[in-house]
């Protein structure tokens, strides 16, 4: 076996250009697989970091337009979500009173509500379109992100609808540059807000970054800017995360009771635990992963067919050599082993190069994500490497066995006469 391995390695070294070209399909396929697994690990770490920063034991309440009768009849959640997304109807039933009831539940440690809006923030000659969050002071107890400098607004400032603001790090830089923003006035809508704090960089999961957001007291946003009394989002902190599912169900029951909802299909809200949020993100990425691995699979099959064709060419070129070896006593199994090992070596070599290339591409994705403000950790799961090597060897055996058997069956006399 060792001699067959040595001879196979020598044969590959004798024509390095052909060896490289033969492995190209395998390299591309394996590199894609490794990059997908690396990106998946990075994506999941991003989601975990962001959810941890929101609090490890949190439940989210969001308003929604109840599905129409037609959508319920079709029993198609995707259709209902699409209908809701395209609707201009605002749900106004989610109030602070709902959170006050929820706060009394046994496993609830804290709650806060959020409203959002669009505006333009101006400081001197600098103006920037922004998303602002109106939120209660309890957010800063539950939220794990730290301020770079300054302070958060207080409960009394929230109740009194004070015109104070905390800025995301990017927004502070865009408006003030190198100037100290603390105690400065920022014009938002028709109001002036005194800057009392600036967040440190938080990163983003994509879309609107929290580093670009202006945070103001909930009552200020509701009464002085939006003219509403309802909430859009509620965040609930749990005392015991192990009871998240049970507590989430109690929250649903409380909301239905407050909103006089008897049919759960008519809920004008959604309640999502951290685990459910992870499941949603996992499902999205799973679909993307299947698509990319399918594309990689096509590349691997094409690469395998290419290897089989090249191995047939090699068998033809070395027919006299095979005849001589068999005339000198080599068995068919020896010839079979030699060519099979050569095929496996080619694919494993391609797999190793693909692993290195895929890891490099995964690292580049992490670098680009970091520049984009995402908390993206680079890693290549060990199981992905094992899968890559195993797939490479399997392709080498599967697509190399027919040429190897053809070589093993050659008649020594006919082979030696071949020109």
KEDOKE-117006 format. One record per residue: residue in three letters; y, z, x of N, C-alpha, C in turn. Coordinates in steps of 0.2 Angstrom, whole numbers, padded with zeros to 4 digits, always signed. Each point is the difference from the previous one (the first is absolute). Example, Ala and Ser with C-alpha at 12.3 -4.5 7.8 and 13.67 -1.06 7.14 Angstrom:
// KEDOKE-117006
Ala-0028+0039+0066+0006+0000-0004+0006+0000+0004 Ser+0005-0004-0002+0006+0001+0004+0005+0003-0004 
END
This chain:
// KEDOKE-117006
Unk-0006+0000+0004+0006+0000-0004+0006+0000+0004 Unk+0000+0004+0006+0006+0000+0004+0001-0006+0004 Unk-0005-0004+0001+0000-0006+0004+0003-0005-0005 Unk-0002+0000-0006+0003-0005-0005+0007+0002-0001 Unk+0002+0006+0000+0007+0002-0001+0004-0003+0006 Unk-0002+0001+0006+0003-0002+0006+0001-0008+0000 Unk-0005-0003-0002+0000-0008-0001+0005-0002-0005 Unk+0000+0004-0006+0005-0002-0005+0007+0001+0002 Unk+0001+0005+0004+0007+0002+0003+0002-0005+0005 Unk-0004-0003+0004+0001-0005+0005+0002-0006-0004 Unk-0004-0002-0005+0002-0006-0004+0006+0000-0003 Unk+0003+0006-0002+0006+0000-0003+0006-0001+0005 Unk-0001+0003+0006+0005+0000+0005+0000-0007+0003 Unk-0005-0004-0001+0000-0007+0003+0005-0005-0004 Unk+0001+0002-0006+0005-0004-0004+0005+0004-0004 Unk+0005+0004+0004+0004+0005-0004+0004-0003-0005 Unk+0003-0007+0001+0004-0003-0006-0004+0000-0006 Unk-0006-0003+0000-0004+0000-0006-0002+0006-0003 Unk-0001+0005+0004-0001+0007-0002+0006+0003-0004 Unk+0006-0001+0003+0006+0002-0004+0001-0003-0006 Unk-0001-0007+0000+0001-0004-0007-0005+0002-0005 Unk-0006+0001+0002-0006+0002-0004+0002+0007-0004 Unk+0003+0005+0004+0001+0006-0003+0006+0001-0004 Unk+0004-0006+0000+0007+0001-0003-0001+0002-0008 Unk-0004-0003-0004-0001+0002-0007-0002+0007-0001 Unk-0004+0002+0005-0002+0007-0001+0006+0005+0002 Unk+0004-0002+0005+0005+0004+0002+0005+0001-0005 Unk+0002-0006-0004+0005+0000-0005-0003+0004-0006 Unk-0006+0000-0002-0003+0003-0005+0000+0008+0001 Unk-0003+0002+0006+0000+0007+0002+0007+0003+0000 Unk+0005-0004+0003+0006+0003+0001+0003+0001-0007 Unk-0001-0004-0004+0003+0001-0007-0003+0006-0003 Unk-0007+0001+0001-0003+0006-0003+0003+0006+0003 Unk+0001+0001+0006+0002+0005+0004+0007+0002-0002 Unk+0004-0005-0001+0007+0000-0002+0001+0003-0007 Unk-0004-0002-0004+0000+0002-0007-0002+0008+0000 Unk-0005+0002+0003-0002+0007+0000+0005+0004+0003 Unk+0003-0003+0006+0006+0004+0003+0006+0001-0005 Unk+0001-0006-0003+0006+0001-0005-0002+0004-0006 Unk-0006+0000-0002-0002+0005-0005+0001+0007+0002 Unk-0002+0002+0006+0000+0007+0002+0008+0002+0001 Unk+0004-0005+0002+0007+0001+0001+0003+0001-0007 Unk-0002-0004-0005+0003+0000-0006-0002+0007-0004 Unk-0006+0002+0001-0002+0006-0003+0004+0006+0003 Unk+0001+0000+0007+0003+0005+0003+0008+0000-0002 Unk+0002-0005-0002+0007-0001-0002+0001+0004-0007 Unk-0005-0002-0004+0000+0003-0007-0001+0008+0000 Unk-0005+0002+0005-0001+0007+0000+0006+0004+0003 Unk+0004-0003+0005+0006+0003+0002+0005+0001-0005 Unk+0001-0006-0004+0005+0000-0005-0001+0005-0005 Unk-0007+0000-0002-0002+0005-0006+0001+0007+0003 Unk-0002+0001+0006+0001+0007+0003+0007+0002+0000 Unk+0004-0004+0002+0008+0001+0000+0002+0002-0007 Unk-0003-0003-0005+0002+0002-0007-0003+0007-0002 Unk-0005+0002+0004-0003+0006-0001-0008-0001-0001 Unk-0004+0004+0003-0007-0002-0001-0003+0001-0007 Unk+0003+0004-0003-0002+0002-0007+0005-0002-0005 Unk+0001-0006-0001+0005-0002-0005-0003-0005-0005 Unk+0004+0001-0006-0002-0005-0006+0006-0003-0002 Unk+0000-0007-0001+0006-0004-0002-0001-0002-0008 Unk+0006+0001-0003+0001-0002-0007+0005-0005+0000 Unk-0002-0006-0003+0005-0006-0001+0000-0002-0007 Unk+0006-0002-0002+0000-0003-0007-0003-0007+0000 Unk-0002-0002-0006-0002-0007-0001+0000-0002-0008 Unk+0001-0006-0001+0000-0003-0006-0007+0000-0003 Unk-0002+0003-0006-0006+0000-0002-0003-0007-0001 Unk-0006-0001+0001-0003-0007-0001+0001-0002-0007 Unk+0001-0006-0001+0000-0003-0007-0007+0000-0004 Unk+0000-0001-0006-0006+0000-0004-0004-0006+0003 Unk+0003-0005+0001-0004-0006+0002-0003+0001+0007 Unk+0004+0003+0004-0003+0002+0007-0006+0005-0001 Unk+0001+0005-0004-0006+0005-0001-0006-0004-0003 Unk+0001-0005-0005-0005-0003-0003-0004-0004+0006 Unk+0004-0003+0004-0003-0004+0006-0004+0005+0005 Unk+0002+0006+0000-0003+0005+0004+0001-0002+0007 Unk+0006-0003+0002+0001-0003+0007+0006+0004+0003 Unk-0001+0005+0004+0005+0004+0003+0005-0004+0004 Unk-0003-0005+0003+0004-0004+0005+0006-0003-0005 Unk-0003-0003-0005+0005-0003-0005+0005+0005-0003 Unk-0002+0006-0001+0005+0005-0002+0005+0001+0005 Unk-0002+0001+0006+0004+0002+0006+0005-0006+0001 Unk-0002-0006-0001+0004-0006+0001+0006+0000-0006 Unk-0003+0002-0006+0005+0000-0005+0005+0005+0001 Unk-0002+0006+0002+0005+0005+0002+0004-0001+0005 Unk-0002-0004+0005+0004-0001+0006+0006-0005-0002 Unk-0002-0005-0005+0005-0005-0002+0004+0003-0005 Unk-0001+0006-0003+0004+0002-0005+0007+0003+0002 Unk+0005-0001-0004+0007+0003+0002+0001+0007-0004 Unk-0005+0002-0004+0000+0006-0003+0000+0006+0004 Unk+0004+0005-0001+0000+0006+0004-0003+0005-0004 Unk-0004+0004+0003-0004+0006-0003+0005+0006+0001 Unk+0002+0003-0005+0005+0005+0000-0002+0007-0002 Unk-0007+0000-0001-0003+0006-0003-0001+0006+0005 Unk+0000-0002+0007-0002+0005+0005+0006+0004+0002 Unk+0000+0006-0002+0006+0005+0001-0002+0005+0005 Unk+0005+0004+0002+0000+0006+0004-0004+0005-0003 Unk+0000+0000-0007-0004+0005-0004-0007-0001+0001 Unk-0003-0006+0001-0007-0001+0002-0002+0003+0006 Unk+0004-0001+0005-0001+0003+0007+0000+0008-0001 Unk+0005+0003-0004+0000+0007-0001-0007+0003-0003 Unk-0002-0004-0005-0007+0002-0003-0005-0001+0006 Unk+0000-0005+0003-0006-0001+0005+0001+0005+0006 Unk+0006+0002+0001+0000+0005+0006-0003+0007-0002 Unk-0001+0001-0007-0003+0006-0002-0008+0000+0001 Unk-0003-0006+0001-0007-0001+0001-0002+0004+0006 Unk-0006+0003-0001-0003+0005+0005+0000-0003+0007 Unk-0002-0006+0001-0001-0002+0007+0006-0004+0003 Unk+0006+0000-0004+0006-0003+0003+0005+0004+0004 Unk+0001-0002+0005+0005+0004+0005+0007-0002-0001 Unk+0001-0006-0001+0007-0002-0001+0001-0007-0003 Unk+0006-0002-0002+0000-0007-0003+0008-0002+0001 Unk+0000-0007+0000+0007-0002+0000+0000-0007-0003 Unk+0006-0002-0003+0000-0007-0003+0005-0005+0004 Unk-0001-0006-0001+0004-0005+0003+0002-0005-0005 Unk+0007-0003+0001+0002-0006-0003+0003-0004+0006 Unk+0000-0007-0001+0002-0004+0005+0005-0005-0003 Unk+0004-0003+0005+0005-0005-0002+0002-0004+0005 Unk+0003-0006-0001+0003-0004+0005+0008+0001+0000 Unk+0003-0001+0006+0007+0001+0001+0002-0003+0007 Unk+0006+0001+0001+0003-0002+0007+0003+0006+0003 Unk-0002+0002+0006+0003+0005+0004+0005-0002+0005 Unk+0006+0003+0000+0005-0003+0004+0003+0006+0004 Unk+0001-0001+0006+0004+0004+0005+0004-0004+0004 Unk+0007+0001-0001+0005-0004+0003-0001-0007-0001 Unk-0001-0004+0005-0002-0008-0001-0007-0001-0001 Unk-0004+0005+0001-0007-0002+0000-0003+0001-0008 Unk-0003-0005-0002-0003+0001-0007-0008-0003+0000 Unk-0004+0004-0003-0007-0002+0000-0003+0001-0007 Unk-0004-0005-0003-0003+0001-0006-0006+0005+0001 Unk+0000+0005-0005-0005+0005+0001-0004+0001-0006 Unk-0006+0004+0001-0003+0003-0006+0001+0008+0001 Unk+0002+0003-0005+0001+0007+0000-0005+0004-0004 Unk-0002+0006+0003-0004+0004-0004+0004+0006-0002 Unk+0000+0001-0007+0002+0007-0002-0006+0004-0001 Unk+0000+0006+0003-0006+0005+0000+0003+0007+0001 Unk-0005+0004-0003+0002+0007+0000-0001+0003+0007 Unk+0003+0006+0001+0000+0003+0007-0007+0002+0002 Unk-0005+0001-0005-0006+0002+0001-0004-0005+0004 Unk+0002-0006+0000-0003-0006+0004+0000+0002+0007 Unk+0005+0004+0003+0000+0001+0007-0004+0006+0002 Unk-0003+0003-0005-0005+0005+0002-0007-0003+0000 Unk-0001-0005-0004-0007-0003-0001+0000-0005+0005 Unk+0005-0004+0001+0000-0006+0005-0001+0003+0007 Unk-0004-0003+0004-0001+0002+0007+0004-0003+0005 Unk+0004-0005-0002+0005-0003+0005+0006+0004+0002 Unk+0001+0000+0006+0006+0005+0003+0006-0004+0001 Unk+0006+0004-0001+0006-0003+0001+0002+0000+0008 Unk+0003-0006+0002+0002+0000+0007+0006+0005+0001 Unk+0004+0000-0004+0006+0005+0000+0003+0001-0007 Unk+0004+0005-0001+0002+0002-0006-0004+0004-0004 Unk+0001+0000-0007-0004+0004-0004-0002-0004-0007 Unk-0004+0003-0004-0002-0003-0006+0005+0003-0005 Unk+0001-0003-0006+0004+0003-0005-0004+0005-0004 Unk+0004+0005-0003-0003+0006-0003-0001-0001-0007 Unk-0004+0005-0003-0001+0000-0008+0006+0000-0003 Unk+0005+0004+0002+0007+0001-0003+0004-0006+0000 Unk-0001-0004+0006+0003-0007+0000-0003-0005-0005 Unk-0006+0001-0001-0004-0005-0004+0003+0002-0008 Unk-0001+0006-0001+0002+0002-0007+0007-0001-0002 Unk+0005+0000+0005+0007-0001+0000+0002-0007+0001 Unk-0005-0005+0001+0001-0007+0000+0005-0001+0006 Unk-0001+0003+0006+0004+0000+0005+0000-0007+0003 Unk+0005-0003+0003+0000-0006+0003-0001+0000+0008 Unk-0006+0002+0001-0003+0001+0007-0006-0005+0001 Unk-0001-0002+0007-0005-0005+0001-0004+0001+0006 Unk-0006-0001+0000-0004+0000+0007-0002-0008+0001 Unk+0001-0002+0006-0001-0007+0001-0007-0001+0004 Unk-0003-0006-0001-0006-0002+0004+0003-0002+0007 Unk-0004+0000+0005+0002-0001+0007+0003-0007+0001 Unk-0003-0005-0003+0003-0007+0001+0007+0000-0004 Unk+0000+0002-0006+0006+0000-0004+0006+0003+0004 Unk-0001+0006+0003+0005+0004+0004+0002-0005+0006 Unk-0004-0003+0003+0001-0004+0006+0004-0006-0002 Unk-0002-0003-0006+0004-0006-0002+0007+0001-0002 Unk+0001+0006-0003+0007+0002-0003+0004+0003+0005 Unk-0003+0004+0005+0004+0004+0004+0000-0002+0008 Unk-0005-0004+0001-0001-0002+0007-0001+0006+0004 Unk+0004+0001+0005-0001+0006+0005+0004+0006-0002 Unk+0004-0001-0006+0004+0006-0002-0004+0005-0003 Unk+0002+0006+0000-0004+0006-0004+0002-0001-0007 Unk-0006-0001-0004+0002-0001-0008+0001+0007-0003 Unk-0002+0005+0003+0001+0007-0004+0007+0001-0002 Unk+0001+0002-0006+0006+0002-0004+0004-0006-0001 Unk-0002-0006+0002+0004-0006-0002-0002-0002-0007 Unk+0005-0004-0003-0001-0002-0007-0002-0007+0000 Unk-0005-0001-0005-0003-0007-0001+0001-0002-0007 Unk+0003-0006-0001+0001-0002-0007-0006-0003-0003 Unk-0002+0002-0006-0006-0003-0003+0002+0000-0008 Unk+0000-0007-0002+0002-0001-0007+0008+0002+0000 Unk+0002+0004-0005+0007+0002+0000+0001+0007+0003 Unk-0005+0003+0003+0000+0007+0003+0000+0000+0007 Unk+0003+0005+0003+0000+0002+0007-0005+0005+0001 Unk-0005-0001+0005-0005+0005+0001+0001+0003+0007 Unk+0000+0007+0001+0000+0003+0007-0007+0000+0003 Unk-0001-0003+0006-0006+0000+0003-0001+0007+0003 Unk-0006+0003-0002-0002+0007+0002-0006+0000+0005 Unk-0004-0006+0000-0006+0000+0004-0002-0007+0001 Unk-0004-0001+0006-0003-0006+0001-0007+0001+0002 Unk-0005-0004-0003-0007+0000+0002-0001-0003+0007 Unk-0005+0003+0003-0003-0004+0006-0004-0006-0003 Unk-0002-0004+0005-0003-0006-0002-0007+0002-0003 Unk-0002-0004-0006-0006+0002-0004-0005-0006+0000 Unk+0002-0006+0002-0004-0005+0000-0001-0002-0008 Unk-0005-0005-0001+0000-0003-0006-0007-0003-0001 Unk-0003+0000-0006-0006-0003-0002+0001-0008-0002 Unk+0006-0002+0001+0002-0007-0002+0005+0001-0006 Unk+0003-0006-0002+0005+0000-0005+0006+0004+0002 Unk+0003+0004-0005+0006+0004+0001-0002+0006+0005 Unk+0004+0000+0006-0002+0006+0004+0005+0006-0002 Unk-0003+0006+0001+0004+0006-0002+0005+0001+0005 Unk+0000-0003+0006+0005+0000+0005+0007-0004-0003 Unk-0001-0004-0005+0006-0003-0003+0003+0003-0006 Unk-0003+0005-0002+0002+0003-0007+0005+0006+0001 Unk+0004+0000-0005+0005+0006-0001-0003+0004-0005 Unk+0000+0007+0002-0002+0005-0005+0006+0004-0002 Unk+0000+0001-0007+0005+0004-0003-0003+0005-0005 Unk+0004+0005-0002-0003+0004-0006-0002-0003-0006 Unk-0005+0002-0003-0003-0003-0006+0005-0001-0006 Unk+0004+0006-0001+0004+0000-0005+0006-0004+0001 Unk+0002-0001+0006+0006-0004+0002-0002-0008-0001 Unk-0006-0002+0001-0002-0007-0001-0001-0001-0007 Unk-0003+0005-0004-0001-0001-0007+0007+0000-0004 Unk+0004+0005+0001+0006+0001-0004+0006-0005+0002 Unk+0001+0000+0007+0006-0003+0002-0001-0008+0002 Unk-0006-0002+0001-0001-0007+0002-0004-0004-0005 Unk-0006+0003-0002-0004-0004-0004+0001+0001-0007 Unk+0003+0006-0002+0001+0002-0007-0007+0000-0004 Unk-0005+0004+0003-0006+0001-0003-0002+0007+0000 Unk-0005+0002-0004-0003+0007+0001-0007+0000+0001 Unk-0003-0006+0002-0007+0000+0001-0002-0001+0007 Unk-0007+0000+0002-0002+0000+0006-0004-0007+0001 Unk-0001-0002+0006-0004-0006+0001-0007+0002+0004 Unk+0001+0005+0004-0006+0002+0004+0000+0008+0000 Unk-0006+0003+0000+0000+0007+0001-0005+0001+0005 Unk+0001+0005+0005-0005+0002+0005-0002+0007-0001 Unk-0006+0002+0000-0003+0006-0001-0004+0003+0006 Unk+0002+0005+0003-0004+0003+0005-0005+0005-0002 Unk-0006-0001+0002-0006+0005-0002-0001+0005+0005 Unk-0002+0006-0003-0002+0006+0005-0007-0002+0003 Unk-0004-0003-0004-0007-0001+0003-0001-0008-0001 Unk-0001-0003+0005-0001-0008+0000-0007-0001-0003 Unk-0005+0005+0001-0006-0002-0002-0001+0000-0008 Unk+0005+0002-0003+0001+0000-0008+0004-0005-0002 Unk+0001-0005+0004+0005-0005-0002-0002-0004-0006 Unk-0006-0002-0001-0002-0004-0006+0001+0004-0006 Unk-0002+0006+0000+0000+0005-0006+0007+0001-0002 Unk+0005+0001+0005+0007+0001-0001+0003-0006-0003 Unk-0002-0006+0003+0003-0006-0002-0002-0001-0008 Unk-0006+0002-0002-0001-0001-0007+0004+0005-0004 Unk+0001+0006+0002+0004+0005-0003+0007-0003-0001 Unk+0003-0003+0005+0006-0003+0000+0001-0006-0005 Unk-0006-0004-0001+0000-0005-0005+0000+0003-0007 Unk-0004+0005-0001+0000+0004-0006+0007+0002-0002 Unk+0003+0003+0005+0007+0003-0001+0005-0005-0002 Unk+0000-0006+0004+0004-0006-0002-0001-0002-0007 Unk-0006-0001-0002-0002-0003-0006+0002+0005-0006 Unk-0001+0006+0001+0003+0005-0005+0007+0000-0001 Unk+0004-0001+0006+0007+0000+0000+0003-0006-0003 Unk-0004-0006+0001+0002-0006-0003-0003-0002-0006 Unk-0004+0004-0003-0004-0001-0007-0004-0006+0001 Unk-0004-0001+0005-0004-0005+0001-0008+0002-0001 Unk-0003-0003-0005-0007+0002-0002-0005-0005+0003 Unk+0002-0006+0001-0004-0005+0003+0002-0001+0008 Unk-0005+0002+0004+0002-0001+0008+0002-0007+0002 Unk-0003-0005-0004+0002-0007+0001+0008-0001-0001 Unk+0003+0004-0003+0007-0001-0002+0004+0005+0005 Unk-0003+0002+0005+0004+0004+0005+0006-0004+0002 Unk+0006+0004+0001+0006-0003+0002+0001+0002+0007 Unk-0005+0002+0004+0000+0003+0006-0006-0001+0004 Unk+0000+0000+0007-0007+0000+0003+0001+0007+0005 Unk-0006+0002+0001-0001+0006+0005-0005-0002+0005 Unk+0002+0000+0006-0004-0002+0006+0000+0006+0005 Unk-0006+0001+0002-0001+0005+0006+0000-0004+0006 Unk+0000+0004+0006+0000-0003+0006-0007-0004+0001 Unk-0005+0003-0002-0007-0004+0001+0000-0006-0004 Unk+0003+0000-0006+0001-0006-0004+0004-0006+0003 Unk+0006+0003+0003+0004-0005+0004-0004-0003+0006 Unk-0004+0004+0003-0003-0003+0006-0006-0005-0003 Unk-0003+0002-0005-0005-0005-0003+0004-0007-0002 Unk+0006+0001-0002+0003-0006-0002+0002-0005+0006 Unk+0002+0004+0005+0002-0004+0006-0006-0003+0003 Unk-0006+0004+0000-0006-0002+0003-0003-0006-0004 Unk+0001+0000-0006-0002-0006-0004+0004-0006+0001 Unk+0006+0001+0001+0004-0006+0002-0002-0003+0007 Unk+0000+0005+0005-0002-0003+0006-0007-0002+0001 Unk-0005+0003-0004-0007-0003+0000+0000-0007-0002 Unk+0004-0002-0005+0000-0007-0002+0003-0005+0005 Unk+0005+0003+0004+0003-0004+0005-0005-0001+0006 Unk-0004+0006+0001-0005+0000+0005-0006-0005-0001 Unk-0002+0000-0006-0005-0005-0002+0002-0007+0001 Unk+0006-0001-0002+0002-0007+0001+0000-0002+0007 Unk+0003+0004+0004+0001-0001+0008-0007-0001+0003 Unk-0004+0005-0002-0007+0000+0003-0004-0006-0002 Unk+0001-0003-0006-0003-0006-0003+0002-0006+0005 Unk+0007+0000+0001+0002-0005+0005-0003+0000+0006 Unk+0000+0007+0003-0003+0001+0006-0008-0003+0000 Unk-0003+0002-0005-0007-0002-0001-0001-0008+0000 Unk+0005-0003-0003-0001-0008+0001+0001-0002+0007 Unk+0005+0003+0004+0000-0001+0007-0006+0001+0004 Unk-0003+0006-0002-0006+0002+0004-0006-0005-0001 Unk+0000-0002-0007-0006-0005-0001+0002-0007+0003 Unk+0006-0002+0000+0002-0006+0004-0002+0001+0007 Unk+0002+0006+0003-0002+0001+0007-0007+0000+0001 Unk-0004+0003-0004-0007+0000+0000-0003-0007+0000 Unk+0002-0004-0004-0002-0007+0000+0002-0004+0006 Unk+0006+0002+0003+0002-0003+0006-0005+0002+0006 Unk-0002+0006+0000-0004+0003+0005-0007-0004+0000 Unk-0003-0001-0007-0006-0003+0000+0000-0007+0002 Unk+0005-0004-0001+0001-0006+0002+0000-0001+0008 Unk+0004+0005+0003+0001+0000+0007-0007+0002+0003 Unk-0004+0004-0003-0006+0002+0003-0005-0006-0001 Unk+0000-0004-0005-0004-0006+0000+0002-0005+0006 Unk+0007+0000+0001+0002-0004+0006-0003+0002+0006 Unk+0001+0007+0001-0003+0003+0006-0007-0001+0001 Unk-0004+0001-0006-0007-0002+0001-0002-0007+0002 Unk+0004-0005-0003-0001-0007+0002+0002-0001+0008 Unk+0005+0003+0002+0002+0000+0007-0005+0003+0005 Unk-0003+0005-0002-0005+0004+0004-0007-0002-0001 Unk-0001-0005-0004-0007-0002-0002-0005-0001+0006 Unk+0003-0003+0006-0005-0001+0006-0001+0007+0003 Unk+0005+0004+0000-0001+0007+0003-0005+0004-0004 Unk+0001-0001-0007-0005+0004-0004-0007-0003+0001 Unk-0001-0006+0001-0007-0003+0001-0002+0002+0007 Unk+0004+0001+0005-0002+0002+0006-0003+0008+0000 Unk+0004+0004-0004-0001+0007+0000-0007+0000-0004 Unk-0001-0003-0005-0007+0000-0004-0005-0003+0004 Unk+0001-0005+0005-0005-0002+0004-0002+0005+0005 Unk+0005+0004+0002-0002+0005+0005-0003+0007-0003 Unk-0001+0000-0007-0003+0005-0003+0004+0004-0005 Unk+0006-0002-0001+0005+0004-0005-0003-0001-0007 Unk+0000+0005-0003-0003+0000-0007+0006-0002-0005 Unk-0002-0002-0006+0005-0002-0005+0004+0006-0002 Unk-0003+0006+0000+0004+0006-0001+0005+0001+0005 Unk-0001-0001+0006+0005+0001+0006+0006-0005-0001 Unk-0002-0006-0002+0006-0005-0001+0004+0002-0007 Unk-0004+0002-0005+0004+0003-0006+0004+0005+0002 Unk-0002+0005+0004+0004+0006+0001+0006-0002+0004 Unk-0001-0004+0005+0006-0003+0004+0005-0003-0004 Unk-0001-0004-0004+0005-0003-0004+0003+0004-0006 Unk-0004+0004-0002+0002+0005-0005+0005+0005+0003 Unk-0002+0003+0006+0004+0004+0003+0007-0003+0002 Unk+0000-0007+0002+0006-0003+0002+0004-0001-0006 Unk-0003-0001-0006+0004-0001-0006+0003+0007-0002 Unk-0004+0005+0000+0003+0007-0001+0006+0002+0005 Unk-0001-0002+0006+0005+0002+0005+0006-0004-0002 Unk+0000-0006-0002+0006-0004-0002+0004+0004-0005 Unk-0004+0002-0006+0003+0003-0005+0003+0007+0001 Unk-0004+0004+0004+0002+0006+0002+0006+0000+0004 Unk+0000-0005+0005+0006-0001+0004+0006-0002-0005 Unk-0001-0004-0004+0006-0002-0005+0002+0006-0004 Unk-0005+0005-0002+0001+0006-0004+0005+0005+0004 Unk-0002+0000+0007+0004+0005+0004+0007-0002+0001 Unk+0001-0007+0001+0006-0003+0000+0004+0001-0006 Unk-0004-0001-0006+0003+0001-0006+0003+0007-0002 Unk-0004+0005+0003+0002+0007-0001+0006+0001+0003 Unk+0000-0002+0007+0007+0001+0004+0006-0003-0004 Unk-0001-0007-0002+0005-0003-0003+0002+0003-0006 Unk-0005+0002-0005+0002+0003-0006+0003+0007+0001 Unk-0002+0004+0005+0004+0006+0001+0007-0001+0003 Unk+0001-0006+0004+0007-0001+0002+0004-0002-0006 Unk-0003-0004-0005+0004-0002-0006+0001+0006-0004 Unk-0005+0004-0001+0001+0006-0004+0006+0005+0003 Unk+0000+0000+0007+0005+0004+0003+0007-0004-0001 Unk+0000-0006+0000+0007-0004-0001+0002+0001-0007 Unk-0005+0001-0005+0002+0001-0007+0003+0007+0000 Unk-0003+0005+0003+0003+0007+0000+0007+0000+0003 Unk+0001-0004+0006+0007+0000+0003+0005-0003-0005 Unk-0002-0006-0003+0005-0003-0005+0001+0005-0006 Unk-0005+0003-0002+0001+0005-0006+0004+0006+0002 Unk+0000+0002+0006+0004+0005+0003+0007-0002+0000 Unk+0002-0006+0002+0006-0003+0000+0003+0000-0007 Unk-0004-0001-0004+0002-0001-0007+0001+0007-0004 Unk-0001+0005+0004+0001+0007-0003-0006+0003-0003 Unk-0006-0003+0001-0006+0002-0003-0004+0005+0004 Unk-0002+0006-0002-0004+0005+0004-0007-0003+0000 Unk-0001-0005+0005-0007-0003+0000-0003+0002+0007 Unk-0006+0003-0001-0004+0002+0006-0005-0005+0002 Unk+0000-0002+0007-0005-0005+0002-0006+0003+0002 Unk-0006-0003-0003-0006+0002+0002-0005-0005-0002 Unk-0006+0000+0004-0005-0005-0002-0006+0005-0001 Unk-0003+0000-0006-0005+0004-0002-0007-0002+0004 Unk-0003+0005+0003-0006-0001+0004-0005-0004-0004 Unk-0001+0001-0007-0005-0003-0004+0002-0008+0000 Unk+0006-0001+0001+0002-0007+0000-0003-0004+0006 Unk+0001+0003+0005-0003-0002+0007-0007-0001-0001 Unk-0004+0005-0003-0007-0001+0000-0002-0006-0005 Unk+0004+0000-0005-0001-0006-0005+0001-0007+0003 Unk+0005+0000+0004+0002-0006+0004-0006-0002+0005 Unk-0002+0004+0004-0005-0001+0004-0007-0002-0003 Unk-0001+0004-0006-0006-0002-0003+0000-0007-0004 Unk+0006-0002-0002+0000-0006-0004+0000-0006+0006 Unk+0003+0001+0005-0001-0005+0006-0007-0001+0002 Unk-0003+0006+0001-0007-0001+0002-0005-0004-0005 Unk+0002+0002-0007-0004-0003-0005+0001-0007-0001 Unk+0006-0002+0001+0002-0007+0000-0003-0004+0006 Unk+0000+0003+0006-0004-0003+0005-0007-0001-0001 Unk-0003+0005-0003-0008-0001-0001-0001-0005-0006 Unk+0004+0001-0005-0001-0005-0006+0001-0007+0001 Unk+0006-0001+0004+0001-0007+0001-0003-0003+0007 Unk-0003+0005+0004-0003-0003+0006-0007+0000+0000 Unk-0003+0002-0005-0008+0000-0001-0002-0007+0000 Unk+0003-0004-0004-0003-0007-0001+0001-0004+0006 Unk+0005+0000+0004+0000-0004+0006-0005+0003+0005 Unk+0000+0007+0000-0005+0003+0005-0007-0002-0002 Unk-0002+0000-0006-0007-0002-0002-0001-0007+0002 Unk+0005-0004-0001-0001-0007+0002-0001-0001+0007 Unk+0003+0004+0004-0001+0000+0008-0007+0003+0001 Unk-0002+0005-0003-0007+0003+0001-0005-0005-0001 Unk+0001-0004-0005-0006-0005-0003+0000-0006+0004 Unk+0004-0001+0005+0000-0007+0004-0006+0000+0004 Unk-0003-0006+0000-0006-0002+0004+0002-0001+0007 Unk-0003+0004+0005+0002+0000+0007+0000-0007+0003 Unk-0005-0004-0002+0000-0007+0003+0006-0004-0002 Unk+0001+0000-0007+0005-0004-0003+0007+0002+0003 Unk+0000+0007+0000+0007+0003+0002+0002-0002+0008 Unk-0005-0001+0004+0001-0001+0007+0002-0008+0001 Unk-0003-0004-0005+0002-0007+0000+0007-0002-0003 Unk+0003+0005-0003+0006-0001-0004+0006-0001+0005 Unk+0004-0005-0002+0005-0002+0004+0006+0000-0004 
END
